[in-house]
Amino acid sequence: MCGIPTRSGGRLQQCLALVAIAVFAALLAAPAGADQERPARLLYVVTEPGRISASNILFSRTDEFDLSAREEILQQRTDNAVAAFLTNKRFIGYSVYTASWVPLPLKAGEVVEEFEAEDYSAFALTSRRILNFNGRIGYWSVTRR
């Protein structure tokens, strides 16, 4: 297809242009497949009495969250890029991508039925609400049941 270049170099230029287009197309296609993979581990969590520390690998920083008086962690869920906590007073989500803590108060008499985290998100099902924490944008969405 590229053949032997002529003195003017026309065929060589055409061949180089085709190679450049092929390389560019391959580079564009690569991220689409990468989005399908599990994210690398970007978060490590340390819990101490009265405090939670998130070691954010993405931004090379540690973010701390101080619990209130008499607040206790009941459940903790962490995965590659998200952490979620259930305390006796609230849910707390941590987003690696926004490097922020996002608390959400429990309702009076609310019973937690399910609580999990995976990759970039956390999910909680309570007797009164369906909760989703989006770790990419650092936001709790809430739907009443």
Backbone as CSV, one residue per row, in Angstrom:
resi,resn,N_x,N_y,N_z,CA_x,CA_y,CA_z,C_x,C_y,C_z
1,MET,0.816,-1.180,0.000,0.000,0.000,0.000,0.869,1.258,0.000
2,CYS,1.890,1.268,0.869,2.751,2.443,0.913,3.736,2.453,-0.249
3,GLY,4.163,1.269,-0.668,5.059,1.169,-1.808,6.392,1.860,-1.581
4,ILE,7.165,1.931,-2.627,8.467,2.594,-2.576,8.240,4.069,-2.864
5,PRO,8.796,4.924,-2.035,8.563,6.357,-2.230,9.192,6.864,-3.522
6,THR,8.539,7.838,-4.107,9.073,8.493,-5.295,10.006,9.604,-4.841
7,ARG,10.603,10.295,-5.831,11.517,11.392,-5.491,10.791,12.498,-4.739
8,SER,9.523,12.695,-5.023,8.792,13.768,-4.342,8.383,13.347,-2.927
9,GLY,8.467,12.055,-2.618,8.126,11.570,-1.292,6.632,11.461,-1.063
10,GLY,5.826,11.535,-2.096,4.367,11.508,-1.975,3.856,10.241,-1.325
11,ARG,4.319,9.091,-1.774,3.867,7.831,-1.184,4.333,7.694,0.260
12,LEU,5.528,8.147,0.554,6.031,8.081,1.919,5.162,8.944,2.844
13,GLN,4.787,10.112,2.382,3.932,10.987,3.184,2.563,10.347,3.416
14,GLN,2.017,9.703,2.370,0.728,9.024,2.513,0.836,7.894,3.521
15,CYS,1.916,7.135,3.447,2.126,6.012,4.360,2.258,6.509,5.798
16,LEU,3.040,7.564,6.015,3.206,8.121,7.354,1.880,8.669,7.889
17,ALA,1.082,9.259,7.020,-0.226,9.777,7.438,-1.135,8.634,7.865
18,LEU,-1.133,7.525,7.138,-1.954,6.369,7.501,-1.502,5.754,8.820
19,VAL,-0.193,5.670,9.028,0.331,5.139,10.285,-0.073,6.055,11.445
20,ALA,0.029,7.356,11.251,-0.352,8.306,12.300,-1.830,8.183,12.642
21,ILE,-2.682,8.026,11.644,-4.121,7.865,11.883,-4.390,6.573,12.644
22,ALA,-3.714,5.489,12.266,-3.904,4.209,12.949,-3.473,4.290,14.411
23,VAL,-2.348,4.928,14.677,-1.868,5.078,16.057,-2.838,5.939,16.859
24,PHE,-3.309,7.032,16.269,-4.260,7.912,16.954,-5.558,7.173,17.273
25,ALA,-6.052,6.385,16.334,-7.284,5.613,16.567,-7.080,4.587,17.682
26,ALA,-5.913,3.963,17.730,-5.634,2.984,18.798,-5.586,3.670,20.157
27,LEU,-5.010,4.864,20.219,-4.955,5.595,21.482,-6.342,6.019,21.949
28,LEU,-7.205,6.394,21.033,-8.572,6.766,21.397,-9.357,5.577,21.910
29,ALA,-9.117,4.415,21.353,-9.855,3.219,21.754,-9.392,2.670,23.098
30,ALA,-8.166,2.912,23.500,-7.608,2.343,24.723,-8.356,2.763,25.985
31,PRO,-8.683,4.035,26.203,-9.372,4.393,27.444,-10.745,3.756,27.591
32,ALA,-11.432,3.504,26.489,-12.762,2.897,26.584,-12.671,1.526,27.244
33,GLY,-11.682,0.750,26.896,-11.499,-0.548,27.530,-11.024,-0.417,28.963
34,ALA,-10.236,0.597,29.251,-9.709,0.789,30.595,-10.817,1.132,31.583
35,ASP,-11.877,1.826,31.124,-12.993,2.174,32.009,-13.738,0.933,32.489
36,GLN,-13.617,-0.162,31.777,-14.305,-1.392,32.127,-13.600,-2.149,33.253
37,GLU,-12.341,-1.846,33.486,-11.556,-2.562,34.482,-11.803,-2.005,35.880
38,ARG,-11.526,-2.832,36.884,-11.606,-2.347,38.265,-10.524,-1.291,38.478
39,PRO,-10.841,-0.248,39.228,-9.821,0.766,39.484,-8.721,0.225,40.394
40,ALA,-7.558,0.819,40.276,-6.459,0.450,41.158,-6.794,0.877,42.578
41,ARG,-6.178,0.230,43.546,-6.412,0.590,44.956,-5.887,1.999,45.196
42,LEU,-6.793,2.907,45.500,-6.440,4.312,45.692,-6.695,4.802,47.101
43,LEU,-7.121,3.897,48.001,-7.548,4.346,49.315,-7.220,3.313,50.379
44,TYR,-6.674,3.800,51.479,-6.468,2.996,52.674,-7.061,3.775,53.835
45,VAL,-7.696,3.081,54.769,-8.399,3.732,55.869,-7.840,3.270,57.205
46,VAL,-7.678,4.232,58.123,-7.253,3.938,59.483,-8.325,4.499,60.410
47,THR,-8.845,3.640,61.291,-9.832,4.111,62.269,-9.203,4.074,63.654
48,GLU,-9.407,5.152,64.375,-8.934,5.288,65.749,-10.101,5.824,66.572
49,PRO,-10.049,5.713,67.870,-11.146,6.260,68.680,-11.377,7.746,68.375
50,GLY,-12.580,8.065,67.916,-12.946,9.445,67.643,-12.482,10.021,66.316
51,ARG,-11.798,9.226,65.490,-11.255,9.764,64.242,-11.136,8.688,63.165
52,ILE,-11.379,9.117,61.918,-11.156,8.267,60.747,-10.151,8.988,59.865
53,SER,-9.143,8.273,59.374,-8.155,8.850,58.458,-8.206,8.092,57.145
54,ALA,-8.272,8.839,56.050,-8.273,8.255,54.709,-6.965,8.607,54.026
55,SER,-6.202,7.597,53.660,-4.960,7.802,52.932,-5.288,7.752,51.446
56,ASN,-5.315,8.922,50.835,-5.720,9.079,49.442,-4.483,8.972,48.552
57,ILE,-4.339,7.850,47.884,-3.167,7.582,47.044,-3.184,8.476,45.802
58,LEU,-4.359,8.727,45.247,-4.485,9.524,44.029,-3.881,10.911,44.193
59,PHE,-4.155,11.566,45.324,-3.661,12.921,45.558,-2.504,12.975,46.566
60,SER,-2.000,11.829,46.976,-0.881,11.748,47.927,-1.136,12.616,49.159
61,ARG,-2.271,12.349,49.805,-2.633,13.119,50.989,-3.435,12.255,51.945
62,THR,-3.561,12.712,53.178,-4.390,12.042,54.175,-5.451,13.025,54.644
63,ASP,-6.699,12.588,54.616,-7.817,13.414,55.057,-8.411,12.795,56.309
64,GLU,-8.643,13.626,57.317,-9.165,13.126,58.587,-10.592,13.604,58.814
65,PHE,-11.360,12.773,59.509,-12.733,13.107,59.876,-12.888,12.828,61.365
66,ASP,-13.254,13.848,62.124,-13.441,13.693,63.563,-14.891,13.327,63.857
67,LEU,-15.057,12.251,64.600,-16.395,11.844,65.021,-16.865,12.746,66.159
68,SER,-18.175,12.873,66.297,-18.702,13.704,67.375,-18.674,12.927,68.696
69,ALA,-18.990,13.613,69.774,-19.007,12.977,71.098,-19.971,11.800,71.103
70,ARG,-19.541,10.697,71.679,-20.331,9.466,71.794,-20.720,8.834,70.457
71,GLU,-20.055,9.229,69.392,-20.319,8.609,68.090,-19.388,7.411,67.917
72,GLU,-19.961,6.285,67.512,-19.198,5.048,67.332,-19.418,4.493,65.933
73,ILE,-18.366,3.953,65.352,-18.487,3.300,64.050,-19.106,1.921,64.269
74,LEU,-20.232,1.674,63.602,-20.909,0.381,63.700,-20.493,-0.548,62.565
75,GLN,-20.357,0.013,61.360,-19.941,-0.762,60.192,-19.045,0.100,59.316
76,GLN,-18.129,-0.559,58.622,-17.198,0.120,57.715,-17.112,-0.677,56.438
77,ARG,-17.218,-0.004,55.298,-17.069,-0.654,53.999,-16.090,0.177,53.175
78,THR,-15.045,-0.462,52.672,-14.085,0.231,51.808,-13.794,-0.633,50.601
79,ASP,-13.482,0.025,49.513,-13.026,-0.672,48.320,-11.997,0.224,47.643
80,ASN,-11.744,0.001,46.393,-10.629,0.644,45.709,-10.603,2.168,45.793
81,ALA,-11.743,2.818,45.624,-11.753,4.278,45.552,-12.860,4.916,46.383
82,VAL,-13.417,4.172,47.338,-14.499,4.713,48.159,-14.449,4.089,49.550
83,ALA,-14.899,4.869,50.521,-15.067,4.348,51.879,-16.422,4.834,52.380
84,ALA,-17.116,3.978,53.100,-18.409,4.352,53.678,-18.465,3.795,55.093
85,PHE,-19.029,4.586,55.975,-19.110,4.224,57.381,-20.543,4.415,57.859
86,LEU,-20.947,3.540,58.747,-22.219,3.682,59.440,-21.882,3.866,60.906
87,THR,-22.311,4.970,61.472,-22.108,5.194,62.899,-23.480,5.142,63.574
88,ASN,-23.488,5.317,64.860,-24.756,5.339,65.574,-25.528,6.638,65.328
89,LYS,-24.951,7.576,64.544,-25.610,8.850,64.263,-25.805,9.160,62.790
90,ARG,-24.977,8.547,61.910,-25.017,8.928,60.498,-24.258,7.957,59.607
91,PHE,-24.429,8.167,58.308,-23.580,7.557,57.297,-22.501,8.576,56.969
92,ILE,-21.315,8.093,56.637,-20.229,8.978,56.217,-19.589,8.347,54.980
93,GLY,-19.534,9.096,53.887,-18.885,8.617,52.669,-17.604,9.392,52.434
94,TYR,-16.604,8.723,51.884,-15.361,9.397,51.502,-15.087,9.122,50.037
95,SER,-14.839,10.187,49.282,-14.541,10.093,47.862,-13.061,10.364,47.618
96,VAL,-12.381,9.432,46.985,-10.984,9.636,46.611,-10.876,10.761,45.592
97,TYR,-11.827,10.818,44.655,-11.727,11.759,43.543,-11.996,13.203,43.937
98,THR,-12.796,13.423,44.972,-13.019,14.795,45.453,-12.244,15.056,46.738
99,ALA,-11.612,14.027,47.277,-10.856,14.119,48.536,-11.714,14.772,49.616
100,SER,-12.958,14.288,49.740,-13.862,14.905,50.705,-14.691,13.866,51.456
101,TRP,-15.053,14.235,52.668,-15.950,13.463,53.517,-17.360,14.017,53.342
102,VAL,-18.354,13.124,53.233,-19.735,13.565,53.046,-20.624,12.834,54.055
103,PRO,-21.023,13.517,55.136,-21.891,12.887,56.135,-23.375,13.000,55.746
104,LEU,-24.165,12.042,56.203,-25.613,12.038,55.979,-26.272,11.491,57.239
105,PRO,-27.053,12.313,57.945,-27.632,11.882,59.232,-28.625,10.726,59.078
106,LEU,-28.649,9.866,60.085,-29.681,8.832,60.169,-30.979,9.488,60.620
107,LYS,-32.103,8.931,60.171,-33.416,9.397,60.622,-33.763,8.678,61.931
108,ALA,-34.589,9.297,62.729,-35.017,8.689,63.994,-35.701,7.347,63.719
109,GLY,-35.272,6.319,64.414,-35.864,4.991,64.279,-35.495,4.243,63.013
110,GLU,-34.588,4.770,62.221,-34.205,4.128,60.955,-33.347,2.895,61.224
111,VAL,-33.676,1.788,60.561,-32.949,0.531,60.711,-32.211,0.240,59.410
112,VAL,-30.915,-0.025,59.513,-30.112,-0.332,58.322,-30.243,-1.812,58.015
113,GLU,-30.696,-2.115,56.797,-30.928,-3.491,56.366,-29.778,-4.041,55.528
114,GLU,-29.129,-3.165,54.760,-28.034,-3.595,53.884,-27.055,-2.433,53.742
115,PHE,-25.748,-2.774,53.659,-24.717,-1.739,53.569,-23.503,-2.345,52.877
116,GLU,-23.090,-1.768,51.741,-21.941,-2.311,51.008,-21.247,-1.233,50.188
117,ALA,-20.040,-1.542,49.751,-19.266,-0.630,48.901,-18.481,-1.447,47.896
118,GLU,-18.350,-0.890,46.690,-17.574,-1.549,45.645,-17.074,-0.516,44.648
119,ASP,-15.814,-0.626,44.282,-15.163,0.266,43.320,-15.325,1.737,43.696
120,TYR,-16.270,2.431,43.043,-16.456,3.868,43.239,-17.719,4.209,44.028
121,SER,-18.448,3.228,44.509,-19.762,3.533,45.065,-20.046,2.767,46.349
122,ALA,-21.021,3.303,47.089,-21.518,2.631,48.290,-23.038,2.624,48.205
123,PHE,-23.641,1.629,48.844,-25.089,1.463,48.817,-25.566,1.117,50.221
124,ALA,-26.672,1.722,50.606,-27.292,1.379,51.883,-28.804,1.312,51.687
125,LEU,-29.386,0.315,52.285,-30.835,0.157,52.279,-31.283,0.211,53.724
126,THR,-32.167,1.134,54.031,-32.676,1.250,55.395,-34.186,1.003,55.382
127,SER,-34.758,1.007,56.552,-36.197,0.801,56.656,-36.989,1.964,56.045
128,ARG,-36.315,3.089,55.811,-37.008,4.273,55.300,-36.458,4.832,53.992
129,ARG,-35.202,4.454,53.632,-34.570,5.079,52.467,-33.684,4.101,51.703
130,ILE,-33.433,4.461,50.437,-32.417,3.815,49.598,-31.345,4.875,49.377
131,LEU,-30.101,4.556,49.743,-29.011,5.528,49.681,-27.908,5.024,48.760
132,ASN,-27.410,5.910,47.914,-26.284,5.606,47.035,-25.236,6.695,47.202
133,PHE,-23.992,6.281,47.404,-22.899,7.251,47.462,-22.075,7.100,46.200
134,ASN,-21.998,8.179,45.416,-21.213,8.186,44.193,-19.821,8.714,44.530
135,GLY,-18.846,7.826,44.538,-17.487,8.205,44.901,-16.768,9.020,43.847
136,ARG,-17.263,9.044,42.635,-16.625,9.868,41.602,-16.919,11.348,41.806
137,ILE,-18.119,11.646,42.334,-18.476,13.057,42.537,-18.663,13.415,44.007
138,GLY,-18.582,12.429,44.894,-18.707,12.692,46.321,-20.092,13.153,46.741
139,TYR,-21.111,12.366,46.415,-22.491,12.799,46.651,-23.366,11.614,47.068
140,TRP,-24.198,11.810,48.096,-25.204,10.827,48.483,-26.507,11.136,47.744
141,SER,-27.091,10.160,47.112,-28.451,10.324,46.577,-29.376,9.546,47.492
142,VAL,-30.550,10.095,47.728,-31.490,9.526,48.697,-32.858,9.380,48.051
143,THR,-33.453,8.200,48.198,-34.807,7.937,47.735,-35.595,7.360,48.895
144,ARG,-36.771,7.925,49.158,-37.623,7.377,50.211,-38.252,6.075,49.769
145,ARG,-38.465,5.167,50.718,-39.120,3.889,50.434,-40.574,3.961,50.802
